[in-house]
Amino acid sequence: MFTTTLFANNHFVKSKITQAELKLYFSSDIARVTSFSLPSEEGTTKYVFDIHGATLPALKGISSHTFRTIKSFRIAQNSPEKIRVVIVSKQKHLNKYHAFSGKLLAIPLIDGQKATIKGSENNTSNTTSYSSRNKKYIVVIDAGHGGKDNGASCDNNREKNIVLSVAQKLKKKLIAKGYSVYMTRDDDSFVKLPKRTEFANNKKADIFVSIHANAAPSINLYNGFKGIEIYYLSPAKTQRAKDAAAKENDVMFKGKDYYTKNAYLSLISREKIIESHKLGIDVSHNMLSNIRTHFGKVENAGVKPANFWVLVGAQMPAILVEVGYITNPQEGENLKNAYYRTLLAEGISDGIEHYLKNK
């Protein structure tokens, strides 16, 4: 048995290997653990475990551990409130048998062996305490465009399909955290913009998130326009924000004059602007942190005010998330990647969680 002790001022206390398990100890109860696996080099698999609501002291990690079936151990602070443990092994199913209870997370290091935590159910996930805390919150997810409205398109990459995929993944992640979740559309159907926030209001939602993909205004700007952007409802201050709003509002405002448009878009409350801005900051931070961990540098295009019709009338904090530029060569390719879309959804989910936790 080999033990490493860490003197944390928050959660992570120590780790040790005993009885063919990596055991991680924390100073308070673990709220939630998620995991996934990725193929690695030379026939190995990379197992990733995220411990949410935890912080790591700066002294050292668990890299000094060794075990006969494990090539390497690593631990790091993946985001301000999430520790990530990475185990590389030739074993095929390690992430299926981990368990946590109270202050202890146990990860078996041999295939087929279930974690031995006294009082735990030894299942692959444990969200009971999380669900009881979050079930009072309602989130409405709006996948932009749909049906006859394709949104932006480039090289057979259609915005309506990309954002529906991200929205569906986001729904699953929020439900796993215990939230009540509704979608304005869950298939390739067209929903009028006013009906989307009306739906959220009828559900008495606490959060409204509209998901979109952006597009450069012309082909010669495809390389220059990039980045993840988040908008909240307020008069637009930049030309780029005005252009983005005009693109998304087009289906609503065709044929309407300038004064009619501004009359619609003046229905904004100061309190909602402030809360939506806070929500946008939390979502932006978590999305960028999550994506950059796996895909390297991703442009932060900021959290900005703009007049998006789809946000008008929402009686709760509401944001519009542009997950990237479908016209940008690199971001367009990324958005075709299912794992990339999963990471986007996880980042949005973690941002919503952080906002509601600190609301």
N, C-alpha and C positions, 0 to 999 in steps of 0.2 A: 504494500500500500504506500502511495506517495501523496503527500499533502502539501498544498500551497495555501498560505493564509494571507488574506488581503484586508487591510484596515480601512474599510469604507466609511464614509461619513453619511451614507444614505442607505443603499440597498445591498449590493453584492458584498458578501463577507469573506467567503472562502470556497475553494473547490478541492475535491479529492477523488481519487479512483479507488474503489473498493468493491469486491465481489463482481468484477467485470462491468461496473457502472461508473460513469462520470456523475458525480453529485455536486450540485451547485447550491450553496446556502446563502440566504438573504436575511436582512435584518427585519423585514416585515413580510406579510403574506404576499405571494405572487398573484397578480391579477389575471394574467393571461400569457400563454406561450403559443406561438405559431411556428410552423416549420415547413420547409420544402427541401427538395434535393435537386442537384444538377450533375450531369456527367462531367467528370474531370479527366485529367490526363492518365494514360497508361492503365485504362480499365478501372480506375477508381471512381468513387462517387463523392461529391461534396454535399454534406448534410448541414443545413443552416437552421439554427434555432434562434428565434427572436423572443427575448423576455421583455415584455412591455411594462412600462412604469418603473424601470430600474436604471440605476446609474452605476458606473464603474470608476473606482478610484484610479488615480493616474500612476500608481506604483508599478504594477505588473499584471500580467494576465495568466493564462493557463498553458502557455506554450511549453513549459518545462515538464508537463506530463508526458508519459510514454505508456503505450499499451501494444501488445503483440499484433492486434488486428487493425491498428490505427496508424496512418502515415503521419498525420499532424493534427494538432489542436490549436485553435486561435480564438481569442475573444477580444471584442472591441466595442466602443460606444458608437452604435450605428446612427443614432439620432439623440437629441437631448434627453429623451425618455425611453430609450430602447437599447438594450444590450444585445449584441449578436454573437453567438457561438458558432464556429465553423469547424466541422470535423471531416477530415478526408480519410476514406477507408475503402477497401475492396468489398466490404460487406454490402449487401443489397437493400436492406430494409430497416436500417437503424432508426429512421424517423417515425416508424410506425408504432414503436413500443415505449416511447418516453411517457412520463407522467409527472405531475406536480401536485403538491398538497401543502398548504401552509407556507412555510418558508423554504421548502426543499423542492428542487427539480432534479429528477434522476433520468439519465440517458443511458440505456444499455449499449454496450460496445460489441455485443455478439448477436448475430441474427437470431430471431425467434425468442430471445429472452425478454420477458416483460419486466418493466421497472418494479422494484420492490419498495414501495413507500407505505408505511404503516398507515392505515385508515384511508388510503386512496383507492380509487376504482381501477387503477392500472389501465386506463383507456388512453386513446391518442390525444384527447383534448379535455380540458376542464374549464367550462365557461359559466358554471352555475352562479358564482358570486358576481361575475361580470354582468350576466344577464339581469340579475335582480337589481343592479345599480342602474342599468341603462334602459330597461324596458319602458320607463316613463317617457323617453324621448322618441319623437317621430321624425324621420327624415324622408323627404320626397326627392327622388332623383329624376332629373329631366334629361333624357337623351335627345339632343338637338336634331331638328329636321325630321326626316322620315317620310315614307310613302312617295308621293309625287315630288317632294322637296329633297333633293340629294345633298344639298349643302355644297361645300367645296369638293372638287374632284381633280385628280391628277394621276395619270397613268393607271386608270381603272381602280384607283384608290378613292373610295367615296366616303365623305365625312359621315353620312348618316349611319353607315355600317360600323365604322371605327368607334364612334361615340356610343353606339348601342352596346358594343362589346365591352367597353370600359364601364358603362353604366351597370350592365348585368354582373360584372365582376365586383363592382363596388357594392351592389346590393348584397351579394353573398357575404362579403367581408363585414358589412355593417350588421347583418343578421347574426353572424357568428359572434359579434360583440354584444348582442342582446338588444339592439335597437329595433323598433318597428319601422319597416321600410316599405315605401310605395314608389312605383314608377309611373310617370305620365304616359310612357309607351314602353312595352316590353317586346315589341315586334316591329316590323317595317311598316308602320302605319303613320299617317299624317295627323298631327294634332295642332289645331290653331293656337297661336301664341297666347292669347288671353286665357284659353282653357287650361293652360299648364299651371299658371299660378292660382287660378280659380280652384283647380284640383288640390293644390297644396293647402290653400285656405280651408277648403272643406274637410280635409284630413286633420286640420289643426296642427300642422307640421311645426316643428321647432327649427328645422333647417330646410332650405331649398337650394339644391345644387343643379345647375344646368351645365351639361357637358358638351363641348364643341371642339372642332379642330379648325385652325386658322388657315388662311391662304394669302399669299403675296398678291398685290394688286396687278402685277404684270410679270411676264416670263423673265425679263431681264433682272428682276429683283428676287428670283427664286432662292438664290444662294444667300442673299443678305438678310432676308426676313426669316427669323427663327426664334425659338424660345417658348417656354411655358409662361402663359400669361393668365392672370386672374382679374376679373372685373367685378366691381360692385356698383350698384345703381347710384349715380350722381352725375351732374353735368360734366361731360368730357372736357379734359384740359389739353389734350394733345391731338394732333391730326391723326396719328396712328390709332388712338382710341376711338376717334370719330369714325374713321374708315372701318374699323372692326365692327362697331355698332351698326353702321350703315349696311354692312354685308349681312349681319344676322337679322336686322329689322326689315330687310327688303321685302320679304314675303308678306309682311303685315302692312307696310306703308305704300305699296304700289298705288299710284294714282292720287295719293293724298298730298295736300299742299303743305308748305312750311309751317304755317300757323297751326294746322290741325295736329301735325307731328309734335310740336312743342307743347301743345295743350295736353296731349296724352302723357308726355314724358315729364311733366311738372309735378306728378303725384308722388312726391318723395317725402318721407319723414326723416328728420334729423337723427333720431335715435336709431332708426333702421340702418342709416348710412354708417354710423359709428360701429354698430355690431357686425354689419356685413364686412366692413373693412377689417375688423379683428379676425373674423372667420377666414377671410381671404389670405391674411398673413399666415395663419396657422396652416392652412391647406398648402399654400405655396412652399413654405419651409419644408414640410414633410414630403411633398412630392419631389422636390429637387434633391433632398437628402437621399431619398430612396432610389431614385433613378441614377444619381451619380455614383452610388456604391457599386452598381453593376454595369453601367454603360458609359462611365467617364463623364467628361464635361458636357453639361446640358445648359443651354443659355437660360438665365433668369431674366425674363422680360418684364417682371414686376407685377405688383398689385395696383390696379388703376381704376379710377372712376370713369364711367361711360354710361350713355343712355341706351341701355338694352331693353327693348320692349318686353322681352320674356321675363324680366325681373320686376317690371312695373306691376303694382297691385299686390305683391307678396306681402303678407302681414307678419313675416318672420325674417330673420337674417337670411339673405339670399346672395349667391354669387354665381358668376358664369366662369367656368374653367375652360380655357383654350389649351388643350393638351399638347399642342405643337403645331407646326406649319406643315400641312399635307403637301405643300409645293416645294418645301426644302428637301434636297436630295437625301440628306442624312436622316432628318426627322421623319420624312415620308416613309423611308425604309424601316425606321424604328417602329412606327405606328402599325406596320404590317405584322410586327412580331408579337405573338400572343403573350409571351412572358413580359415584354415591355409594357403591354397594356395592363397586365396583372400588377406590375409594380406601380403604374400610375394609379390604379384603383386603391392599392394599399396605402399609397401616400395620401390620397384624398381622405380615405377612411381614418387614418391616423390623425390628420389635421382636424377633421370634424370631432374626433374623440378629445383631442387636446383643447379645442375651443369649448366644448360642452363641459369638460372637467373643470375649466377655469372660469366659466361664465359667471 
